[in-house]
């Protein structure tokens, strides 16, 4: 009669699982995923550009030089809670998502319209930043 002791570490499913390398997945920001899922939006040629930091003051100056006062105003405060000195396209997209969530909490039609207008301006800024990044202007 033979006695055999089973060891989960050396055989069975657990033993085989440890030899399979785990794939490393990059967690993508939900705001970026939503933006990229809209085919009519301008898209970046280089996906790393979403997180490229741009000096907020320089961006505002560039927008004002092209008489884009509304975009410059949005650029002054979009993402300022994350980084006061720099701005990324991803921060602008997160700010637009935040405005969408706040629209659901609006208590009056006036608040809803103001938030919708601000969200549209924020999306316009994101598209302009994407366009300028694709043209190597940022």
Helices and strands as residue ranges (DSSP letters): H 12-19, H 30-36, G 47-51, E 54-55, H 56-65, H 69-77, E 86-87, H 89-104, H 109-134
